[in-house]
Amino acid sequence: MPTSWTALLALTLLGGGAATYAWTAREPAPETPTAASPAPDRQGPDPDLLRARTKGDSTAPVTVVEMSDFQCPFCRRFATESFPALDSEYVRTGKVRWIFLNFPLTQIHPNAAAAAEMAMCSAEQGRFWPVHDLLYKHQALWAPLRDPGQFLLTLADSVGMSRDSLLPCLQEGRMRAQVERDANTSARIGANSTPTFLIGGALLSGAYPTDLYRHILDSIYTEKTSGRR
């Protein structure tokens, strides 16, 4: 299990692409990925952006890497039903550090890449987690839209971001490569569905009752801290 930024960033990435997206209401709908993958990207996630979507103490005994898709209904279930309790009980108490990686499954979720870019542009302004929460809360509204851009932009208003500062990032596709790197990193770790969690060196795929996550985190935390007593 990676325990430092260097270890996480050193993960070798696989090739793979994400859907492109136009950030104006009059532009075409998102494109689907082509069969051919681009050359492998040897760069990892930007460390500053990674910190912006990390919660918890950097010295926490347990690190969880969550690989999720904003349009995935199971990811929404986890984000709205389980994560608030885990955040309160483990992350905010210093037991767990939580890292979010984008893993948009664009073949079945055509708006997932657009949502991920919105979240990443928000991360650049230090507002990743509030936008993360709103994307999942309002998933049923933006997920079926042919062009969700205008709706996603309203989230900026909800979290106090200026649209003028956000639009250049979105219109220029500034975060597209970062989303792709996240997806490639997730695939390299071993994820092939969402949500997938890397916890204590093992992968857990799926959205489960909160008590299962508590059991796993308690077990790993006890193991990691037993020598300190």
Contacts in CASP RR format, 6 or more apart in sequence:
PFRMAT RR
TARGET T0000
AUTHOR 0000-0000-0000
METHOD contacts of the structure
MODEL  1
MPTSWTALLALTLLGGGAATYAWTAREPAPETPTAASPAPDRQGPDPDLL
RARTKGDSTAPVTVVEMSDFQCPFCRRFATESFPALDSEYVRTGKVRWIF
LNFPLTQIHPNAAAAAEMAMCSAEQGRFWPVHDLLYKHQALWAPLRDPGQ
FLLTLADSVGMSRDSLLPCLQEGRMRAQVERDANTSARIGANSTPTFLIG
GALLSGAYPTDLYRHILDSIYTEKTSGRR
1 63 0 8 1.000
1 198 0 8 1.000
1 199 0 8 1.000
1 200 0 8 1.000
1 201 0 8 1.000
2 8 0 8 1.000
2 11 0 8 1.000
2 63 0 8 1.000
2 65 0 8 1.000
3 63 0 8 1.000
5 47 0 8 1.000
5 50 0 8 1.000
5 51 0 8 1.000
8 45 0 8 1.000
8 50 0 8 1.000
8 65 0 8 1.000
8 99 0 8 1.000
9 44 0 8 1.000
9 45 0 8 1.000
9 47 0 8 1.000
9 50 0 8 1.000
11 44 0 8 1.000
11 185 0 8 1.000
11 188 0 8 1.000
11 189 0 8 1.000
12 40 0 8 1.000
12 42 0 8 1.000
12 188 0 8 1.000
13 40 0 8 1.000
13 41 0 8 1.000
13 42 0 8 1.000
13 43 0 8 1.000
13 44 0 8 1.000
13 181 0 8 1.000
13 184 0 8 1.000
13 185 0 8 1.000
13 188 0 8 1.000
14 40 0 8 1.000
14 184 0 8 1.000
14 187 0 8 1.000
14 188 0 8 1.000
15 37 0 8 1.000
15 38 0 8 1.000
15 39 0 8 1.000
15 40 0 8 1.000
15 41 0 8 1.000
15 184 0 8 1.000
15 187 0 8 1.000
16 33 0 8 1.000
16 37 0 8 1.000
16 38 0 8 1.000
16 180 0 8 1.000
16 183 0 8 1.000
16 184 0 8 1.000
16 187 0 8 1.000
17 33 0 8 1.000
17 37 0 8 1.000
17 38 0 8 1.000
17 106 0 8 1.000
17 180 0 8 1.000
17 183 0 8 1.000
17 184 0 8 1.000
18 33 0 8 1.000
18 104 0 8 1.000
18 106 0 8 1.000
18 113 0 8 1.000
18 116 0 8 1.000
18 176 0 8 1.000
18 179 0 8 1.000
18 180 0 8 1.000
18 183 0 8 1.000
19 30 0 8 1.000
19 31 0 8 1.000
19 32 0 8 1.000
19 33 0 8 1.000
19 104 0 8 1.000
19 106 0 8 1.000
19 110 0 8 1.000
19 112 0 8 1.000
19 113 0 8 1.000
19 114 0 8 1.000
20 30 0 8 1.000
20 31 0 8 1.000
20 113 0 8 1.000
20 176 0 8 1.000
21 30 0 8 1.000
21 31 0 8 1.000
21 113 0 8 1.000
21 114 0 8 1.000
21 117 0 8 1.000
21 149 0 8 1.000
22 28 0 8 1.000
22 30 0 8 1.000
22 147 0 8 1.000
23 114 0 8 1.000
23 149 0 8 1.000
23 167 0 8 1.000
23 170 0 8 1.000
23 171 0 8 1.000
23 173 0 8 1.000
24 149 0 8 1.000
24 171 0 8 1.000
25 147 0 8 1.000
25 149 0 8 1.000
25 150 0 8 1.000
27 147 0 8 1.000
29 110 0 8 1.000
29 146 0 8 1.000
29 147 0 8 1.000
30 106 0 8 1.000
30 110 0 8 1.000
30 111 0 8 1.000
30 113 0 8 1.000
30 114 0 8 1.000
32 106 0 8 1.000
32 107 0 8 1.000
32 110 0 8 1.000
33 106 0 8 1.000
33 107 0 8 1.000
38 180 0 8 1.000
40 184 0 8 1.000
41 177 0 8 1.000
41 180 0 8 1.000
41 181 0 8 1.000
41 184 0 8 1.000
43 181 0 8 1.000
44 181 0 8 1.000
44 185 0 8 1.000
45 101 0 8 1.000
45 178 0 8 1.000
45 181 0 8 1.000
45 182 0 8 1.000
45 185 0 8 1.000
46 178 0 8 1.000
49 120 0 8 1.000
49 123 0 8 1.000
49 124 0 8 1.000
49 178 0 8 1.000
50 99 0 8 1.000
52 123 0 8 1.000
52 124 0 8 1.000
52 126 0 8 1.000
52 128 0 8 1.000
53 99 0 8 1.000
53 100 0 8 1.000
53 119 0 8 1.000
53 123 0 8 1.000
53 128 0 8 1.000
53 129 0 8 1.000
53 132 0 8 1.000
54 97 0 8 1.000
54 98 0 8 1.000
54 99 0 8 1.000
54 100 0 8 1.000
55 87 0 8 1.000
55 91 0 8 1.000
55 97 0 8 1.000
55 98 0 8 1.000
55 129 0 8 1.000
56 91 0 8 1.000
56 92 0 8 1.000
56 94 0 8 1.000
56 96 0 8 1.000
56 97 0 8 1.000
56 98 0 8 1.000
57 94 0 8 1.000
57 97 0 8 1.000
58 97 0 8 1.000
60 91 0 8 1.000
60 94 0 8 1.000
60 95 0 8 1.000
60 96 0 8 1.000
60 97 0 8 1.000
61 95 0 8 1.000
61 96 0 8 1.000
61 220 0 8 1.000
61 221 0 8 1.000
61 224 0 8 1.000
61 225 0 8 1.000
62 90 0 8 1.000
62 95 0 8 1.000
62 96 0 8 1.000
62 97 0 8 1.000
62 199 0 8 1.000
62 200 0 8 1.000
62 217 0 8 1.000
62 220 0 8 1.000
62 221 0 8 1.000
62 224 0 8 1.000
63 96 0 8 1.000
63 97 0 8 1.000
63 98 0 8 1.000
63 99 0 8 1.000
63 200 0 8 1.000
64 96 0 8 1.000
64 97 0 8 1.000
64 98 0 8 1.000
64 99 0 8 1.000
64 197 0 8 1.000
64 198 0 8 1.000
64 199 0 8 1.000
64 217 0 8 1.000
65 99 0 8 1.000
65 101 0 8 1.000
65 189 0 8 1.000
65 197 0 8 1.000
65 198 0 8 1.000
66 98 0 8 1.000
66 99 0 8 1.000
66 100 0 8 1.000
66 101 0 8 1.000
66 195 0 8 1.000
66 196 0 8 1.000
66 197 0 8 1.000
67 101 0 8 1.000
67 102 0 8 1.000
67 103 0 8 1.000
67 182 0 8 1.000
67 186 0 8 1.000
67 189 0 8 1.000
67 191 0 8 1.000
67 194 0 8 1.000
67 195 0 8 1.000
67 196 0 8 1.000
67 197 0 8 1.000
67 198 0 8 1.000
68 75 0 8 1.000
68 78 0 8 1.000
68 79 0 8 1.000
68 100 0 8 1.000
68 101 0 8 1.000
68 102 0 8 1.000
68 103 0 8 1.000
68 194 0 8 1.000
68 195 0 8 1.000
68 196 0 8 1.000
69 75 0 8 1.000
69 102 0 8 1.000
69 103 0 8 1.000
69 104 0 8 1.000
69 105 0 8 1.000
69 109 0 8 1.000
69 112 0 8 1.000
69 116 0 8 1.000
69 194 0 8 1.000
69 195 0 8 1.000
70 102 0 8 1.000
70 104 0 8 1.000
70 112 0 8 1.000
70 115 0 8 1.000
70 116 0 8 1.000
70 119 0 8 1.000
70 132 0 8 1.000
70 135 0 8 1.000
70 136 0 8 1.000
70 139 0 8 1.000
71 104 0 8 1.000
71 105 0 8 1.000
71 109 0 8 1.000
71 110 0 8 1.000
71 111 0 8 1.000
71 112 0 8 1.000
71 115 0 8 1.000
71 139 0 8 1.000
71 143 0 8 1.000
72 105 0 8 1.000
72 109 0 8 1.000
72 112 0 8 1.000
72 194 0 8 1.000
72 195 0 8 1.000
73 139 0 8 1.000
74 194 0 8 1.000
74 195 0 8 1.000
74 206 0 8 1.000
74 207 0 8 1.000
75 136 0 8 1.000
75 194 0 8 1.000
75 195 0 8 1.000
75 207 0 8 1.000
76 136 0 8 1.000
76 139 0 8 1.000
77 207 0 8 1.000
78 195 0 8 1.000
78 206 0 8 1.000
78 207 0 8 1.000
79 132 0 8 1.000
79 133 0 8 1.000
79 136 0 8 1.000
80 136 0 8 1.000
80 137 0 8 1.000
81 207 0 8 1.000
81 210 0 8 1.000
82 207 0 8 1.000
82 208 0 8 1.000
82 209 0 8 1.000
82 210 0 8 1.000
82 213 0 8 1.000
85 210 0 8 1.000
86 96 0 8 1.000
86 98 0 8 1.000
86 210 0 8 1.000
86 213 0 8 1.000
86 214 0 8 1.000
86 217 0 8 1.000
87 98 0 8 1.000
89 95 0 8 1.000
89 214 0 8 1.000
90 96 0 8 1.000
90 217 0 8 1.000
90 221 0 8 1.000
91 97 0 8 1.000
91 98 0 8 1.000
95 217 0 8 1.000
95 221 0 8 1.000
96 217 0 8 1.000
96 221 0 8 1.000
100 128 0 8 1.000
100 132 0 8 1.000
101 182 0 8 1.000
101 185 0 8 1.000
101 186 0 8 1.000
102 116 0 8 1.000
102 119 0 8 1.000
102 120 0 8 1.000
102 179 0 8 1.000
102 182 0 8 1.000
102 183 0 8 1.000
102 186 0 8 1.000
103 182 0 8 1.000
103 183 0 8 1.000
103 186 0 8 1.000
103 187 0 8 1.000
103 191 0 8 1.000
103 194 0 8 1.000
103 196 0 8 1.000
104 112 0 8 1.000
104 113 0 8 1.000
104 115 0 8 1.000
104 116 0 8 1.000
104 179 0 8 1.000
104 183 0 8 1.000
105 112 0 8 1.000
105 193 0 8 1.000
105 194 0 8 1.000
106 112 0 8 1.000
106 113 0 8 1.000
109 143 0 8 1.000
111 142 0 8 1.000
111 143 0 8 1.000
111 145 0 8 1.000
111 148 0 8 1.000
113 176 0 8 1.000
113 179 0 8 1.000
114 148 0 8 1.000
114 149 0 8 1.000
114 152 0 8 1.000
115 135 0 8 1.000
115 142 0 8 1.000
115 148 0 8 1.000
115 152 0 8 1.000
116 175 0 8 1.000
116 179 0 8 1.000
116 182 0 8 1.000
117 170 0 8 1.000
117 173 0 8 1.000
117 175 0 8 1.000
117 176 0 8 1.000
117 179 0 8 1.000
118 131 0 8 1.000
118 135 0 8 1.000
118 149 0 8 1.000
118 152 0 8 1.000
118 153 0 8 1.000
118 155 0 8 1.000
118 170 0 8 1.000
119 128 0 8 1.000
119 131 0 8 1.000
119 132 0 8 1.000
119 135 0 8 1.000
120 128 0 8 1.000
120 175 0 8 1.000
120 178 0 8 1.000
120 179 0 8 1.000
121 166 0 8 1.000
121 169 0 8 1.000
121 170 0 8 1.000
121 174 0 8 1.000
121 175 0 8 1.000
122 128 0 8 1.000
122 130 0 8 1.000
122 131 0 8 1.000
122 155 0 8 1.000
122 156 0 8 1.000
122 159 0 8 1.000
122 161 0 8 1.000
122 166 0 8 1.000
124 169 0 8 1.000
124 174 0 8 1.000
124 175 0 8 1.000
125 161 0 8 1.000
125 165 0 8 1.000
125 166 0 8 1.000
127 159 0 8 1.000
127 160 0 8 1.000
127 161 0 8 1.000
130 158 0 8 1.000
130 159 0 8 1.000
131 155 0 8 1.000
131 159 0 8 1.000
134 155 0 8 1.000
134 158 0 8 1.000
134 159 0 8 1.000
135 142 0 8 1.000
135 152 0 8 1.000
135 155 0 8 1.000
138 151 0 8 1.000
138 155 0 8 1.000
141 151 0 8 1.000
142 148 0 8 1.000
142 149 0 8 1.000
142 151 0 8 1.000
142 152 0 8 1.000
145 151 0 8 1.000
153 163 0 8 1.000
153 166 0 8 1.000
153 167 0 8 1.000
153 170 0 8 1.000
156 162 0 8 1.000
156 163 0 8 1.000
156 166 0 8 1.000
157 163 0 8 1.000
168 174 0 8 1.000
169 175 0 8 1.000
186 196 0 8 1.000
189 196 0 8 1.000
189 198 0 8 1.000
189 203 0 8 1.000
190 196 0 8 1.000
190 203 0 8 1.000
191 203 0 8 1.000
191 205 0 8 1.000
192 205 0 8 1.000
193 205 0 8 1.000
193 206 0 8 1.000
194 206 0 8 1.000
195 205 0 8 1.000
195 206 0 8 1.000
195 207 0 8 1.000
196 203 0 8 1.000
196 204 0 8 1.000
196 205 0 8 1.000
196 206 0 8 1.000
197 203 0 8 1.000
197 204 0 8 1.000
197 205 0 8 1.000
199 216 0 8 1.000
199 217 0 8 1.000
199 220 0 8 1.000
200 220 0 8 1.000
204 216 0 8 1.000
END
